[in-house]
Amino acid sequence: MSQFSTPSGRDFVGYGRNPPDPKWPGGARVALNFCINYEEGGEPSIEDGDASSETGLTEGGGGFEGRDLAAESMFEYGSRVGFWRITRLLEQYGMPATVFACALALERNREACAAIREYGFDVCAHGWRWERHQQLDEATERERIRCTVASLAHSVGERPLGWYCRYGPGLNTRRLVAEEGGFLYDSDAYNDELPYWTTVNAQPHLVVPYGLVNNDAKFIRGGMATGDDFYAYLRDAFDLLYEEGADAPKMMSVGLHLRLSGHPGRAAGLRRFLDHVASRDRVWVCRRADIARHWHAQHPYGGGASSSSL
């Protein structure tokens, strides 16, 4: 027998070989959720008091200490152009999406807020702005969560029902999200393809896992070069899940960044994927809050779904 025990709070087993039937609406084989990361205006910048401009997930700014006007303008492309291209594509196909929204970013684009309401997208809180929750003290993190909720409720007209940290959660994040209240779920996990229950301070808490694999960030990190690369990868992931869904339906998250997929050559790959999805039946294209509500209704806590404790 190993001398090592399982670390507290970690679950290496999950649903195992017999995951539950999620009972997606209409007998869907796949629940597909498009996640629009709205971050432009919430990234680190000199004008917001940071030491340097953010160059992450851009086409490659100068990478020097100080203000990088090239990188700034690449972020601006996302909100000025990319947002509208992606949302129009989804609207043309009648497919909803979830907006992973940095609160400060949406405060700076009222027209985008109006479009989110018009298209019926839901909002998952993506933090107040880009900052590492792992490095925040408890009081500061509690206040960030509070002001994020208040800001998004004002900008969009509804409070966010989900939470997802930009750089990953800290040790206190899930507990503080539960303490704030009003959330149906958080997505600060990458460990499953189905939602699952956990407990926070002895109370049920739903996790709707996210994924970074079906994500356009691979364009910048060297994993993809063309729209066809993006389409082929998303298509293959979808097709395998669709095949498996005859017996074991799952969910699929597709992460989109406005300053990346919003460019024409990449958006063309996304459009091919939307065509592919539209050609299949028994696919539930939905918002993240829809998945959470469905799980609350069909798989309530204690009803056989996997759970763990924090």
VOBA-1610 file (N, C-alpha, C; in pm, whole numbers, padded with zeros to 5 digits, always signed):
BEGIN
Met+00085-00120+00000Met+00000+00000+00000Met+00088+00124+00000Ser+00047+00226-00079Ser+00125+00348-00087Ser+00129+00420+00047Gln+00240+00486+00072Gln+00251+00566+00193Gln+00184+00702+00178Phe+00140+00731+00055Phe+00082+00862+00029Phe-00070+00856+00032Ser-00133+00953+00094Ser-00278+00963+00098Ser-00325+01061-00009Thr-00454+01062-00036Thr-00509+01156-00133Thr-00510+01296-00073Pro-00455+01395-00143Pro-00455+01531-00089Pro-00596+01581-00064Ser-00610+01659+00039Ser-00741+01713+00076Ser-00798+01798-00038Gly-00925+01772-00070Gly-00994+01852-00170Gly-00975+01806-00313Arg-00891+01705-00337Arg-00869+01658-00474Arg-00941+01525-00496Asp-01002+01512-00613Asp-01077+01392-00648Asp-01022+01338-00779Phe-00952+01226-00775Phe-00893+01166-00893Phe-00985+01063-00959Val-01105+01044-00904Val-01195+00940-00954Val-01313+00997-01032Gly-01379+01097-00976Gly-01493+01157-01043Gly-01604+01057-01069Tyr-01663+01062-01189Tyr-01771+00971-01224Tyr-01720+00832-01263Gly-01592+00821-01293Gly-01537+00691-01328Gly-01590+00637-01459Arg-01601+00503-01467Arg-01640+00440-01594Arg-01789+00452-01625Asn-01868+00495-01528Asn-02013+00502-01548Asn-02066+00641-01517Pro-02037+00739-01603Pro-02091+00873-01579Pro-02243+00873-01590Pro-02308+00965-01520Pro-02455+00969-01528Pro-02502+01017-01664Asp-02621+00978-01700Asp-02686+01032-01820Asp-02730+01174-01786Pro-02674+01275-01851Pro-02711+01412-01816Pro-02855+01447-01850Lys-02918+01366-01938Lys-03055+01391-01979Lys-03070+01530-02041Trp-02977+01560-02132Trp-02985+01689-02200Trp-03119+01705-02270Pro-03170+01825-02281Pro-03299+01848-02347Pro-03301+01791-02488Gly-03414+01730-02526Gly-03430+01673-02657Gly-03347+01549-02682Gly-03297+01489-02577Gly-03212+01372-02593Gly-03082+01403-02664Ala-03031+01525-02645Ala-02909+01567-02714Ala-02790+01480-02677Arg-02705+01457-02777Arg-02582+01381-02754Arg-02471+01469-02698Val-02477+01598-02728Val-02375+01692-02685Val-02444+01822-02642Ala-02399+01876-02529Ala-02436+02011-02490Ala-02318+02101-02526Leu-02339+02191-02620Leu-02231+02274-02675Leu-02246+02418-02629Asn-02141+02469-02566Asn-02144+02605-02512Asn-02028+02687-02568Phe-02062+02794-02639Phe-01961+02888-02688Phe-01936+02993-02580Cys-01809+03012-02547Cys-01770+03104-02440Cys-01691+03220-02501Ile-01751+03338-02504Ile-01687+03458-02557Ile-01615+03528-02442Asn-01483+03528-02447Asn-01405+03594-02343Asn-01398+03744-02374Tyr-01472+03824-02297Tyr-01471+03968-02318Tyr-01376+04030-02215Glu-01255+04062-02260Glu-01148+04107-02170Glu-01091+04243-02208Glu-01123+04290-02326Glu-01062+04412-02380Glu-01103+04535-02299Gly-01004+04596-02235Gly-01030+04707-02145Gly-01018+04667-01999Gly-01002+04536-01976Gly-00982+04486-01841Gly-00842+04432-01818Glu-00760+04435-01924Glu-00625+04381-01914Glu-00532+04482-01844Pro-00420+04436-01791Pro-00324+04529-01730Pro-00280+04636-01829Ser-00273+04759-01779Ser-00230+04870-01865Ser-00170+04979-01777Ile-00082+05056-01836Ile-00017+05166-01764Ile-00122+05264-01713Glu-00220+05296-01795Glu-00320+05396-01756Glu-00408+05350-01641Asp-00414+05218-01619Asp-00490+05166-01505Asp-00401+05135-01386Gly-00277+05184-01391Gly-00190+05174-01275Gly-00096+05055-01273Asp-00089+04980-01382Asp+00000+04864-01388Asp+00138+04905-01437Ala+00234+04816-01415Ala+00373+04848-01449Ala+00398+04842-01599Ser+00323+04758-01670Ser+00345+04740-01813Ser+00213+04710-01882Ser+00213+04726-02012Ser+00098+04685-02092Ser+00093+04533-02099Glu-00028+04479-02110Glu-00046+04335-02127Glu-00025+04299-02274Thr+00057+04197-02299Thr+00078+04151-02435Thr+00031+04007-02455Gly-00027+03947-02351Gly-00072+03809-02361Gly-00187+03793-02459Leu-00182+03685-02534Leu-00283+03652-02634Leu-00305+03768-02732Thr-00194+03823-02778Thr-00197+03919-02888Thr-00108+03865-02999Glu-00101+03939-03108Glu-00019+03895-03221Glu+00129+03916-03197Gly+00164+03970-03079Gly+00304+03987-03045Gly+00344+04132-03036Gly+00321+04193-02917Gly+00365+04330-02895Gly+00515+04333-02869Gly+00564+04445-02824Gly+00707+04462-02804Gly+00764+04380-02690Gly+00680+04348-02590Gly+00725+04267-02478Gly+00823+04338-02388Phe+00822+04470-02386Phe+00914+04546-02302Phe+00839+04604-02183Glu+00915+04646-02082Glu+00856+04712-01967Glu+00807+04851-02008Gly+00686+04883-01970Gly+00632+05014-02004Gly+00508+05002-02089Arg+00471+05112-02149Arg+00348+05116-02226Arg+00372+05067-02368Asp+00294+04970-02412Asp+00307+04910-02545Asp+00182+04946-02624Leu+00194+05049-02707Leu+00078+05097-02783Leu+00032+04996-02886Ala+00125+04917-02939Ala+00085+04815-03036Ala-00006+04711-02970Ala+00035+04660-02854Ala-00046+04561-02784Ala-00181+04620-02744Glu-00181+04745-02699Glu-00307+04809-02661Glu-00404+04809-02778Ser-00354+04842-02896Ser-00444+04851-03012Ser-00493+04714-03056Met-00413+04609-03028Met-00459+04474-03060Met-00575+04434-02969Phe-00571+04473-02843Phe-00685+04451-02755Phe-00806+04530-02805Glu-00784+04654-02845Glu-00895+04737-02891Glu-00965+04676-03013Tyr-00888+04608-03098Tyr-00949+04541-03213Tyr-01057+04445-03166Gly-01033+04375-03057Gly-01130+04277-03009Gly-01265+04337-02979Ser-01266+04452-02912Ser-01394+04514-02875Ser-01453+04597-02989Arg-01367+04654-03071Arg-01414+04739-03180Arg-01465+04659-03300Val-01400+04545-03329Val-01430+04469-03451Val-01466+04324-03420Gly-01378+04255-03346Gly-01395+04112-03324Gly-01526+04075-03258Phe-01567+04154-03159Phe-01692+04125-03088Phe-01809+04119-03186Trp-01812+04214-03277Trp-01927+04222-03368Trp-01925+04111-03471Arg-01804+04073-03516Arg-01797+03964-03614Arg-01844+03832-03552Ile-01796+03803-03433Ile-01832+03676-03370Ile-01978+03672-03331Thr-02029+03780-03274Thr-02170+03778-03232Thr-02264+03772-03351Arg-02227+03837-03461Arg-02312+03829-03581Arg-02313+03688-03639Leu-02197+03623-03637Leu-02192+03484-03684Leu-02285+03396-03602Leu-02275+03405-03471Leu-02360+03323-03385Leu-02507+03357-03406Glu-02537+03485-03422Glu-02676+03526-03443Glu-02729+03472-03574Gln-02646+03468-03678Gln-02688+03415-03808Gln-02729+03268-03799Tyr-02663+03194-03712Tyr-02693+03053-03694Tyr-02794+03028-03582Gly-02836+03133-03517Gly-02932+03119-03407Gly-02875+03046-03289Met-02746+03063-03265Met-02678+02991-03157Met-02642+03087-03044Pro-02681+03055-02922Pro-02651+03142-02808Pro-02508+03123-02760Ala-02466+03206-02669Ala-02331+03198-02613Ala-02332+03251-02471Thr-02223+03221-02402Thr-02196+03277-02270Thr-02081+03375-02283Val-02093+03490-02220Val-01986+03589-02221Val-01911+03580-02090Phe-01784+03538-02097Phe-01695+03543-01981Phe-01644+03687-01974Ala-01703+03766-01886Ala-01685+03911-01892Ala-01604+03964-01775Cys-01495+04034-01809Cys-01428+04119-01710Cys-01516+04242-01689Ala-01551+04269-01564Ala-01648+04374-01537Ala-01602+04510-01586Leu-01476+04544-01561Leu-01425+04673-01604Leu-01429+04687-01755Ala-01402+04579-01826Ala-01405+04583-01972Ala-01544+04617-02023Leu-01647+04554-01968Leu-01782+04585-02015Leu-01826+04726-01977Glu-01776+04776-01866Glu-01809+04914-01830Glu-01766+05012-01938Arg-01665+04972-02015Arg-01606+05062-02114Arg-01665+05045-02253Asn-01770+04964-02266Asn-01833+04947-02397Asn-01981+04922-02378Arg-02056+05029-02366Arg-02200+05018-02341Arg-02272+04955-02461Glu-02222+04979-02582Glu-02287+04922-02699Glu-02277+04769-02697Ala-02163+04718-02653Ala-02149+04572-02641Ala-02245+04518-02534Cys-02261+04591-02426Cys-02355+04548-02321Cys-02497+04538-02377Ala-02534+04635-02458Ala-02667+04633-02518Ala-02683+04513-02611Ala-02576+04480-02686Ala-02582+04366-02776Ala-02594+04235-02700Ile-02525+04223-02588Ile-02535+04102-02506Ile-02679+04080-02463Arg-02745+04188-02423Arg-02887+04178-02386Arg-02972+04142-02508Glu-02944+04207-02619Glu-03023+04185-02741Glu-03014+04040-02789Tyr-02894+03982-02786Tyr-02874+03847-02834Tyr-02913+03741-02732Gly-02942+03782-02610Gly-02983+03686-02509Gly-02869+03603-02454Phe-02745+03653-02467Phe-02632+03582-02409Phe-02637+03594-02256Asp-02586+03494-02187Asp-02572+03508-02042Asp-02429+03549-02011Val-02407+03595-01888Val-02277+03645-01847Val-02224+03563-01731Cys-02101+03518-01746Cys-02027+03454-01638Cys-01918+03552-01597Ala-01911+03584-01470Ala-01813+03682-01422Ala-01671+03630-01443His-01590+03711-01508His-01451+03676-01538His-01356+03766-01457Gly-01405+03806-01341Gly-01326+03892-01254Gly-01351+04039-01281Trp-01302+04121-01190Trp-01314+04265-01208Trp-01228+04311-01325Arg-01106+04261-01330Arg-01015+04284-01441Arg-00912+04171-01437Trp-00812+04174-01524Trp-00709+04070-01522Trp-00623+04087-01398Glu-00635+03994-01307Glu-00545+03990-01191Glu-00548+03850-01134Arg-00442+03815-01065Arg-00427+03680-01013Arg-00493+03669-00876His-00604+03596-00872His-00673+03579-00744His-00589+03501-00645Gln-00495+03420-00695Gln-00408+03345-00604Gln-00324+03438-00517Gln-00303+03562-00563Gln-00217+03656-00493Gln-00292+03759-00411Leu-00425+03751-00411Leu-00506+03847-00336Leu-00527+03798-00193Asp-00520+03888-00097Asp-00558+03848+00038Asp-00709+03833+00044Glu-00759+03767+00147Glu-00900+03730+00152Glu-00992+03850+00146Ala-00959+03956+00218Ala-01046+04074+00221Ala-01051+04141+00084Thr-00936+04149+00017Thr-00932+04210-00116Thr-01010+04127-00216Glu-00992+03996-00210Glu-01064+03909-00305Glu-01214+03916-00281Arg-01255+03919-00158Arg-01399+03931-00127Arg-01456+04058-00189Glu-01383+04168-00177Glu-01429+04295-00232Glu-01430+04291-00385Arg-01331+04226-00447Arg-01329+04215-00592Arg-01453+04140-00643Ile-01487+04032-00576Ile-01604+03955-00618Ile-01730+04039-00604Arg-01739+04110-00493Arg-01857+04195-00470Arg-01870+04301-00578Cys-01761+04373-00606Cys-01771+04482-00702Cys-01789+04430-00845Thr-01738+04311-00874Thr-01760+04250-01006Thr-01908+04223-01028Val-01972+04164-00929Val-02116+04135-00939Val-02195+04264-00959Ala-02165+04365-00876Ala-02239+04491-00884Ala-02219+04559-01019Ser-02096+04557-01069Ser-02066+04622-01196Ser-02137+04554-01312Leu-02129+04422-01318Leu-02193+04350-01428Leu-02345+04364-01423Ala-02401+04362-01303Ala-02546+04381-01291Ala-02587+04516-01346His-02506+04617-01323His-02536+04751-01374His-02516+04759-01524Ser-02407+04699-01575Ser-02374+04710-01716Ser-02470+04632-01805Val-02505+04512-01762Val-02582+04421-01848Val-02730+04417-01808Gly-02760+04458-01686Gly-02899+04456-01641Gly-02936+04333-01562Glu-02844+04237-01552Glu-02864+04116-01472Glu-02732+04079-01406Arg-02741+04028-01285Arg-02619+03985-01218Arg-02565+03858-01285Pro-02436+03834-01278Pro-02382+03711-01335Pro-02424+03590-01252Leu-02447+03478-01319Leu-02487+03356-01250Leu-02373+03256-01236Gly-02259+03287-01301Gly-02142+03201-01290Gly-02018+03282-01262Trp-01912+03212-01221Trp-01784+03277-01193Trp-01672+03195-01255Tyr-01574+03268-01316Tyr-01456+03202-01373Tyr-01338+03298-01366Cys-01233+03261-01293Cys-01116+03346-01276Cys-01032+03351-01404Arg-00970+03465-01428Arg-00884+03481-01546Arg-00761+03391-01539Tyr-00694+03387-01427Tyr-00570+03310-01415Tyr-00584+03185-01329Gly-00705+03144-01303Gly-00726+03033-01212Gly-00759+03084-01072Pro-00828+03003-00993Pro-00873+03047-00861Pro-00762+03041-00757Gly-00783+03115-00650Gly-00698+03101-00532Gly-00761+03003-00435Leu-00694+02981-00325Leu-00743+02884-00226Leu-00876+02926-00165Asn-00905+03056-00164Asn-01027+03106-00101Asn-01140+03135-00200Thr-01110+03128-00330Thr-01204+03182-00429Thr-01340+03115-00424Arg-01345+02984-00429Arg-01475+02916-00434Arg-01556+02946-00308Arg-01491+02946-00195Arg-01561+02976-00070Arg-01615+03118-00071Leu-01539+03213-00123Leu-01584+03352-00127Leu-01694+03372-00231Val-01688+03299-00342Val-01797+03304-00441Val-01926+03253-00379Ala-01916+03142-00305Ala-02035+03088-00237Ala-02084+03184-00130Glu-01992+03247-00061Glu-02029+03344+00043Glu-02102+03463-00016Glu-02057+03511-00132Glu-02124+03623-00199Glu-02268+03586-00231Gly-02291+03463-00274Gly-02425+03415-00301Gly-02477+03461-00437Gly-02585+03399-00481Gly-02649+03437-00606Gly-02594+03368-00729Phe-02491+03286-00713Phe-02433+03214-00825Phe-02495+03076-00838Leu-02520+03033-00963Leu-02565+02896-00987Leu-02448+02799-00994Tyr-02329+02850-01027Tyr-02215+02761-01051Tyr-02087+02844-01054Asp-01974+02773-01051Asp-01849+02832-01096Asp-01785+02738-01197Ser-01694+02792-01278Ser-01626+02712-01380Ser-01475+02708-01357Asp-01433+02724-01234Asp-01291+02723-01201Asp-01239+02580-01183Ala-01260+02498-01285Ala-01210+02361-01285Ala-01203+02314-01430Tyr-01111+02221-01453Tyr-01088+02169-01588Tyr-01088+02016-01587Asn-01155+01957-01490Asn-01133+01815-01458Asn-01244+01722-01503Asp-01340+01769-01584Asp-01448+01679-01625Asp-01516+01734-01749Glu-01604+01652-01806Glu-01687+01693-01920Glu-01834+01694-01884Leu-01862+01686-01755Leu-01998+01700-01702Leu-01992+01785-01576Pro-02100+01856-01546Pro-02105+01926-01418Pro-02101+01828-01302Tyr-02062+01877-01187Tyr-02063+01794-01066Tyr-02082+01883-00944Trp-02131+01821-00838Trp-02156+01891-00713Trp-02035+01880-00621Thr-02013+01985-00548Thr-01919+01983-00437Thr-01990+02052-00320Thr-01925+02059-00207Thr-01982+02132-00095Thr-01883+02239-00051Val-01938+02352-00015Val-01859+02464+00036Val-01922+02506+00168Asn-01846+02494+00274Asn-01901+02521+00408Asn-02029+02441+00432Ala-02025+02314+00393Ala-02133+02219+00414Ala-02258+02248+00331Gln-02247+02338+00232Gln-02360+02370+00145Gln-02330+02324+00002Pro-02432+02276-00071Pro-02410+02230-00209Pro-02362+02344-00299His-02270+02311-00386His-02217+02409-00480His-02187+02337-00611Leu-02236+02390-00723Leu-02221+02325-00853Leu-02099+02378-00928Val-02024+02285-00984Val-01911+02318-01071Val-01947+02276-01214Val-01938+02370-01306Val-01955+02340-01448Val-01818+02357-01511Pro-01742+02249-01527Pro-01602+02260-01569Pro-01586+02328-01705Tyr-01478+02400-01716Tyr-01441+02464-01842Tyr-01332+02380-01907Gly-01278+02426-02019Gly-01168+02357-02084Gly-01088+02456-02166Leu-00958+02438-02170Leu-00872+02524-02248Leu-00825+02457-02376Val-00876+02337-02403Val-00830+02264-02521Val-00903+02309-02648Asn-01033+02332-02641Asn-01110+02380-02756Asn-01111+02533-02751Asn-00996+02592-02771Asn-00977+02732-02739Asn-00886+02797-02843Asp-00924+02915-02888Asp-00846+02983-02991Asp-00713+03038-02942Ala-00686+03027-02812Ala-00555+03069-02761Ala-00442+02992-02828Lys-00473+02876-02883Lys-00372+02796-02952Lys-00315+02867-03076Phe-00387+02963-03129Phe-00332+03041-03240Phe-00205+03115-03197Ile-00207+03168-03078Ile-00095+03248-03030Ile+00014+03160-02969Arg-00025+03047-02918Arg+00070+02960-02850Arg+00133+02855-02942Gly+00111+02871-03072Gly+00180+02788-03168Gly+00112+02658-03206Gly-00009+02634-03154Gly-00076+02508-03184Gly-00161+02512-03309Met-00191+02632-03359Met-00274+02646-03478Met-00222+02763-03560Ala-00243+02756-03691Ala-00199+02865-03778Ala-00312+02920-03863Thr-00407+02836-03901Thr-00510+02878-03996Thr-00649+02852-03942Gly-00747+02914-04007Gly-00886+02886-03971Gly-00922+02741-03991Asp-00862+02677-04091Asp-00886+02535-04114Asp-00834+02450-03998Asp-00720+02491-03940Asp-00669+02420-03822Asp-00772+02425-03710Phe-00826+02543-03687Phe-00923+02562-03580Phe-01047+02478-03607Tyr-01098+02486-03730Tyr-01216+02409-03767Tyr-01193+02260-03749Ala-01081+02209-03799Ala-01055+02066-03792Ala-01047+02018-03648Tyr-00983+02096-03563Tyr-00970+02055-03423Tyr-01106+02053-03353Leu-01183+02161-03372Leu-01317+02166-03310Leu-01407+02056-03366Arg-01401+02035-03497Arg-01483+01931-03560Arg-01451+01793-03503Asp-01322+01762-03492Asp-01284+01630-03442Asp-01329+01610-03297Ala-01312+01712-03216Ala-01357+01702-03076Ala-01508+01682-03070Phe-01580+01761-03147Phe-01725+01751-03149Phe-01771+01615-03199Asp-01710+01567-03307Asp-01753+01440-03366Asp-01732+01322-03271Leu-01620+01321-03198Leu-01598+01212-03104Leu-01698+01219-02990Leu-01723+01340-02938Leu-01823+01354-02833Leu-01962+01316-02883Tyr-01991+01351-03008Tyr-02121+01317-03065Tyr-02137+01165-03077Glu-02031+01099-03120Glu-02034+00953-03130Glu-02052+00890-02993Glu-01973+00934-02896Glu-01984+00881-02760Glu-02120+00912-02700Gly-02180+01023-02745Gly-02306+01068-02689Gly-02423+00976-02713Ala-02405+00877-02801Ala-02511+00778-02819Ala-02535+00701-02689Asp-02429+00685-02610Asp-02440+00612-02483Asp-02407+00697-02362Ala-02318+00796-02380Ala-02272+00875-02266Ala-02256+01021-02307Pro-02366+01097-02313Pro-02359+01238-02355Pro-02272+01321-02259Lys-02206+01419-02317Lys-02118+01508-02241Lys-02144+01652-02284Met-02062+01743-02232Met-02068+01882-02272Met-01935+01922-02336Met-01941+02024-02421Met-01823+02075-02490Met-01823+02226-02480Ser-01714+02282-02430Ser-01698+02427-02423Ser-01600+02472-02530Val-01633+02580-02601Val-01546+02636-02703Val-01511+02779-02661Gly-01382+02803-02633Gly-01338+02934-02587Gly-01297+03023-02702Leu-01354+03143-02707Leu-01328+03239-02815Leu-01281+03371-02755His-01175+03427-02812His-01126+03558-02772His-01147+03655-02889Leu-01201+03769-02859Leu-01243+03861-02964Leu-01126+03909-03048Arg-01010+03929-02987Arg-00893+03979-03058Arg-00820+03867-03132Leu-00869+03743-03119Leu-00810+03629-03190Leu-00907+03578-03294Ser-01014+03510-03252Ser-01112+03456-03347Ser-01188+03565-03421Gly-01180+03687-03372Gly-01251+03796-03439Gly-01190+03837-03571His-01067+03792-03599His-01005+03824-03728His-01064+03736-03838Pro-01073+03787-03961Pro-01147+03716-04066Pro-01101+03574-04093Gly-00969+03553-04106Gly-00921+03419-04139Gly-00953+03316-04035Arg-00957+03358-03909Arg-00991+03266-03801Arg-01142+03251-03787Ala-01213+03361-03804Ala-01359+03355-03797Ala-01415+03264-03906Ala-01345+03255-04019Ala-01390+03164-04126Ala-01387+03020-04078Gly-01286+02984-03998Gly-01282+02849-03941Gly-01395+02827-03843Leu-01425+02928-03762Leu-01537+02918-03670Leu-01667+02898-03747Arg-01684+02973-03858Arg-01807+02959-03936Arg-01821+02818-03993Arg-01710+02757-04036Arg-01718+02620-04085Arg-01764+02525-03974Phe-01717+02552-03854Phe-01760+02468-03742Phe-01909+02488-03712Leu-01956+02611-03718Leu-02099+02636-03696Leu-02182+02564-03802Asp-02135+02564-03927Asp-02202+02488-04033Asp-02209+02339-03997His-02097+02288-03950His-02089+02146-03916His-02187+02112-03804Val-02190+02193-03702Val-02281+02168-03590Val-02426+02176-03638Ala-02454+02276-03720Ala-02592+02295-03767Ala-02641+02178-03852Ser-02549+02100-03908Ser-02589+01987-03992Ser-02625+01864-03910Arg-02608+01868-03778Arg-02635+01753-03693Arg-02763+01777-03611Asp-02835+01670-03586Asp-02948+01680-03495Asp-02901+01640-03355Arg-02987+01652-03260Arg-02961+01611-03122Arg-02834+01677-03066Val-02824+01808-03091Val-02718+01889-03031Val-02786+02004-02957Trp-02753+02021-02832Trp-02808+02131-02752Trp-02704+02241-02745Val-02718+02343-02830Val-02631+02460-02823Val-02694+02554-02721Cys-02622+02581-02616Cys-02686+02645-02500Cys-02590+02741-02430Arg-02646+02811-02336Arg-02567+02900-02251Arg-02521+02822-02127Arg-02421+02874-02063Arg-02367+02804-01946Arg-02469+02802-01831Ala-02542+02909-01815Ala-02646+02913-01712Ala-02754+02809-01741Asp-02781+02781-01869Asp-02879+02678-01905Asp-02832+02541-01856Ile-02703+02513-01875Ile-02648+02386-01827Ile-02661+02377-01676Ala-02627+02485-01607Ala-02635+02484-01461Ala-02779+02464-01413Arg-02872+02535-01474Arg-03013+02520-01434Arg-03061+02378-01461His-03020+02323-01575His-03059+02186-01608His-03006+02089-01503Trp-02881+02108-01463Trp-02823+02015-01365Trp-02890+02029-01229His-02920+02152-01190His-02992+02173-01064His-03127+02099-01067Ala-03194+02101-01183Ala-03327+02041-01192Ala-03322+01890-01209Gln-03230+01840-01293Gln-03228+01698-01327Gln-03136+01616-01237His-03036+01680-01179His-02939+01609-01095His-02914+01688-00968Pro-03015+01704-00886Pro-02997+01783-00763Pro-02894+01720-00671Tyr-02839+01801-00586Tyr-02737+01753-00493Tyr-02788+01632-00414Gly-02705+01529-00408Gly-02747+01409-00338Gly-02823+01312-00425Gly-02842+01350-00553Gly-02921+01265-00641Gly-02839+01168-00724Gly-02716+01142-00682Gly-02633+01043-00751Gly-02518+01103-00828Ala-02517+01238-00843Ala-02405+01302-00912Ala-02284+01306-00822Ser-02169+01306-00885Ser-02044+01307-00810Ser-02035+01433-00724Ser-01976+01419-00608Ser-01959+01535-00520Ser-01831+01519-00441Ser-01778+01632-00401Ser-01661+01635-00314Ser-01677+01752-00221Ser-01588+01765-00126Ser-01602+01869-00024Ser-01481+01961-00024Leu-01507+02086+00009Leu-01401+02183+00030Leu-01411+02235+00173
//
